[in-house]
Amino acid sequence: MELAWSAAETAFRDEVRSFLDEKLTPELRRAGRLATSVYSDHDASMEWQRILHERGWAAPAWPVEYGGCDWTQTQHYIFGRESILAGAPSLSPMGIRMVAHAIIAYGTQEQKDFFLPGILSGEVFFCQGYSEPEAGSDLASLSTAAVDDGDDLVVTGSKIWTTHATEANWMFALVRTSKTGRKQQGITFLLIDMDAPGIEIRPLVMTSGEEVQNQVFFDGVRVPKANVLGRIDDGWTVAKYLLVFERGGAAAAPALQVMAENIARAAAEQPGPGGRPFVDDPAFAAKLAEARIRTEVLEILEYRTLAALAAGKDPGPASSMLKVLGTELSQTLTQLSLEVAGPRGRVYQPHAAEPGGPVADYSPPADGYVSGEEWQAVAPLRYFNDRAGSIYAGSNEIQRNILAKAALGL
């Protein structure tokens, strides 16, 4: 595995850096820097997607014929890494990084012609309808029903933890169309118009105070069978294909390295136990050093996976391994950041941040006063939101089960 970029790759990196320097406005950088979770401010995210779309870089991982880029695996990694280092706001993954790939693989020509251009431009904005109150990690236990009625399926039930349901105009959902056979059978992958009659959205207030996730209720919602992706009763096949894109494909190490460096800088200035800087406290310094080593290890593992993909090899269960390592390291770093933030990190002041959704029942001070620095206000919000990292996209317990079976043969 060669760790140094080639001359062509270095030239590409410089091209990306030049583009980011030119196009990332102070407002967009602020949205990236002060994001409180993996989801950036919605308006900033959509504006950045518009700029990327103009350049042809909004969906680089798509096939070229649908608007993607003819890049190598290394170029994809460089683009993602440089975007993170520059502080670009994140794009919502639901459309571009997830369901679009399923539409390309399983969609009809009519579905591709309608959805893919809209996803690229931002006119079509998807949310994900998977989890239910009684079906989370055990997703195949879902019970939201879709009853056959002529040219339509009539959907009744509810979905929960639906990110950006209030902003989305479409949902990709798994619904139960049959109760015969194994529970993975009889599930259908459905594209649902969020403006259809019978849909109710109730925001869920997270521990950070943000309303990013929602519960969505369906009361006899009619969905044309033309919106089925793949075959009726075979949605589990589509969902498994999409899961590869949900759990992998993005570089986590660069963002975690930036976070670790920011913590190190703050720890050199912020007073810790006894009034001395945190960095002079041996216990804290040891925890930070371990976390920084883990970010370097994660980067090497990402490079190893990249090298395997570039060589046309199957990286095996690497996505499960990287998901576990990345999310748990992120949780460690947000905890260290909260510790360094000190007493000002205990003050609730979301107006100093760029949340991924509305903040419930909160009125900011009229003069915009912030106790401490912006990063200290963001620290507790990131800490609370990051607790979900080891649960979403398949809990880390399930990822370890996958690794035990695929890598250890247990």
N, C-alpha and C positions, 0 to 999 in steps of 0.2 A: 504494500500500500504506500503510494507516494503522497506525502503530506504537502509538498510545495506545489503551488499553482504553476501551470505551464504559462508560456508567454501569451498564448491566446486567451487563457483564462484570466490572467492578470489584466489584459487589455479589456476584457469584458467587465471585470470588477471595476475598473476605472470608469468605464462607460456608465455603469449602474450608479456609481458614486456621483458622477457629474449630473446625471438625471435627478437623483435625490436632492442634491444641493440646490438645483434650480427650482424644482417643483414643490418641495416640502416647505410650505409657508410656516411662519411662527405659530399660527393657530393650529395647524395640523400637527406640528411637532409637540405642541402643548397637549393636544388630545392623546398623542401616543405616550408622552412622558408621564402624564397624570392619570392614565387609565387605572381604574380600580379593579379590573378583572381581565380576563382574556378577551372581553368585548369592549371595544372602544366606543366613545360617544357616537351615536348612530349617524348624526348629520356629518360629522367629520369623516367617519368611515365611508359613507356614500360619496362624499366629495373626493376622497382619495381614490376610490374605485373609478370615478368618472375620469380623473386625471390619468390613471393607469390604462383605462380603456382607450383613451385617445392615443396613447403610445403603443397600444397593442399588447400590454403587459398585465392586463387584469386577471387573465386566467392562463398563465404560461404552461400549466400542466395539462391543459386540454390538447387533443389532437389538433394539428395545424389547420385542418380543413374546417374546424368549428371555431377558430379564433385563438388557438393556442400558439405557443412559440416552439420553433424547431431548435430547442436547447438540449444540451447534454444534461445528464444528472448533476454533474458538477456545477454547471451554470445555474440550474435551479437552486442548488444549495447556496451558491454565492449570492444570488438575488435575494433569497430569504434572509440570509445572514446580514447583508448590507442594509436591507430595509429595517431590520431590527436595530442595528447599531446606529442608524440615522434617526431613530425615534419615530418612524412612520406609524400611523394608526393602523390597527389590524382591520382586515376585511371580515365580514361575517362569513363563516365557513359553510353555512347551511346550503347555499346555492352553488357558488363557484367550486368549492372544494369537495362537496359531498354529493348532493342529488344530481348535479349536472353529469357526473361520471356515470351514474346509473341510467340517466336518460340517454346518454350517448350509447351505452351498452345494450339497453333493453327497450328503449323508446321506439315508437313508430316514427315514420318520417314526419307526420303531422306534429307529433309531440316535440320532436327536435326542432322543427321550423318555428314553432311557437315559443317554446320555453328558452332555448339556448341563447338567442339574441337578446331576449329580455333579461335574462340573468346577467349577461355581460354588461348591459347598459344600466342595470339597476332598476329597470321598470318592473321586473319580476323579482320579488323578494320572498324567499322561502323561510318558513320555520319548520321544525321537526316534531312530528307527532308520534312518538314511540312510547315513552313511559306512561304508565297509568297508576292510579292509587294502589292497585294490587299487583302490579307487574312492572318491576324496575329492572334489576339485574337479570331476573328470570323473565325476560321479555316475552318468551313464547307463551306465557300464561295470560297474555292480554285478552281482554274480553269485549272491547269496543266492537259492536256488531255492524256489519254491512249486509243488508238483506236485499236479495235480487228482486227487482221490480221493473221488468221490461228493459228499457234502455239505460236504466239507472241502478245504482246501488244506494240504498237508504241507510244512512249511518246514524247510529245512536250509541252514546257512551261518553267517555271523557278521557282527555290526555292531560298529563301534569308535567311540570318542570319544562314547559314549552318556552324556550328563549325567543324573545322579540315577537311574540304572537300578536301584540298590538300594532307593530310596525309592518308585519308580513301581510302580503296579499295572496300568498299561496302556502299550503302546508303539504309536505310529503308525510304520509302516515301509513302505519300498519294497522289493518283492521281484520276482524274475524269474519270470514265468509262461510266457514264450515266447521262443524264440531266433530267430524269423524276423523279417525286415524290419529297419528301422533300429534302432539300439540303444535309442533312446527308446521304441520300441514294445515290447510284451511285458512292460511293467512294471506292477505292480498295487499300489495303495495299500491297505494292510492294517492293521486294528486288532487287536493281539495282546494277549491276557490274559497278564500276566507271571507268573501262577501256574500256567500250563499246563505239563504234564510235558514234559521235554526241554530246558528253558531253563537255562543256566548263566551266571552273571555273575561276571566277574573284574575287580576294581577296578584302575584304572591310577593309579599314583602320579605326580602332576605335579611339576614342578620346585619348586613351593612346598611339597611334602610332602602336599598334600591329595589325598583320594580322592573326586573329584567326577565325573570321567569313568570310563567302564568299557568293557570289551569284553564283548559278549553273544553267546553261542553257542546255536545252534538245532540240535537233533538230532532230526529227525522230529517237529517240533511241529505238532500238528493244530490248525488254525484254521478255524472255521466260515466258509463262504462268505458267511454273513450279516454277517460283519465286514469285507467288502470295501467300501471307500468309493469310490463311483463305479462304473465298469465294470471287469471283469477285462481286463487288457492295456492299460488306458487310465489307469493311475495317474500317468503323467507330466503329464497335463492337470491333475489334482488338485494335484500337487506344485508346478507352476508357479504355480497360483493361490495356494497357501499361501505361496510364497516372497515374495510382495509383503508379507505380514504379518511375515515373519521379518526382512526387511531394513529395513523402515521403520515409521513410525507412532509412534515414541517420540521425545521431545525429548532430545537428548544434551547440548546446550549448557549447560543449568543445572547439571548435575552437574560438568561440566568447569570452569565458572566457579567453583563452590564449591571444587573442587580447586585451582585456580589461586590463589584468595584464601588458602586455607590454606597453600599453599607460600609465598606472599608474606609472611604473618605469621611463619611459622617462619624464613624467610630473614632477617628483620629482627633475629632473636635468636640464631640458631645461628652459631657461629664458622666462618668459611670459611678460605681461604688467608691465611696471615699472621696469623690470629687475629681478624681483623675480621669483622663479620657478612657472610654471603653476599651480602646485598643491596648491599653496598659493593664487591663484586667486579664490575668492568665486564663481564667476559665472561659471568658468570652472570646479571647484571641484564639484559643484552641478550637472552639466551635466554628469560628469564621474560617480558620485555616482549613479545617476539614471540609467545610462547604465549598470553598474555592477549589480544593483538590477534586472534589466530586464533579464540579462543573467542567474541569479539564478532562476527567475520565469520560464524562458524558459526551463531550465533543469528539474525543477519539472514537467512541462507539458509534457516533453518528457518521463520522468519516468512514469507519469500517463498513457500515451499512451502505453508504454512498458508493464505496468502491465495489461492493458486491453487485449493486444495481447497475453501475456503469459497465460492469463486465458481463451483464446479462444473466447474473446468477440470482437464485432465490435466496433472500436473506433469512428465510425461515421465520421463526417467531420473534424477530427483532423488534417489530412494532410494539408487541406486548412488553418486552424488556424496556424499551425506551420510554414507553408510557409510564411504567412504574417508576423508573429512575427519575424522569423529568418532573413528574407531578410531586413526588415526595421531596425532591430537592427544592422545588419551588416553595413548598410548604415550610421547609426548614429556613429558607432565606427570608420569607415574609415574617416568620417568627423572630428572626434576628433583627430585621428592620424595625419591627415593633418594639423590641427591647431597646434598641439604640434611640428610638424616638423619645423615650423617657416619658415624663408626665404629660407632655404636650401630645403624645401619641394616644392618650386616653380621652382626649377632647373630641367630641363628635362635631365635625365641621366639613361636611361633604361639599359645601360650596367652594372649597379650595381645590377640589378634584375635578376630573372629567368622567363622571360615572357613565356606565353603559346603558342606563335607563333612568327614568324619573325617580326622585327621592321622595318617599312617602312622608307626609305630615311633618315637613321641615320648612322653616322660614329662615333664610340666611340673614345675618345682621345687615342693617341698612347700609352701613359703610363698608361692607365686605371684609371686615376685620378677620384676620387669621392669627390664631395663637401659635407662634413658632413659624417654621418654614413650611412650604407647601408639601414637601415630602413627608413631614411629620404628620400632617393631616391625612395624607393618602395612606400611610402605613397601616392603620387599623382597618381601613376599608379593604385593602388588598389582603390583609391577614384573614379577615372573615370570609371574603369571597373565595380565597384559595383553598379553604377547607374542602370545597366541592371537587377539587382537582383529582383526588383519589377515588371519586365515586363516578363522575360522568365518563362517557365513552367506554363503559364497561369497568366496573369497580376493580381496584388493584388486586383484590382477592381473586377475582375471576381471571385477571391477567396472570397471576401466579399459578393458578390451576392450568392455564394454557401452557405456560412454560414448563410446568412439571410433566405434563403429558407429551408436549412436542420436543422438548430439549432433554428431559431426563428419562422419558419412557415410563413414568410412574402411572 
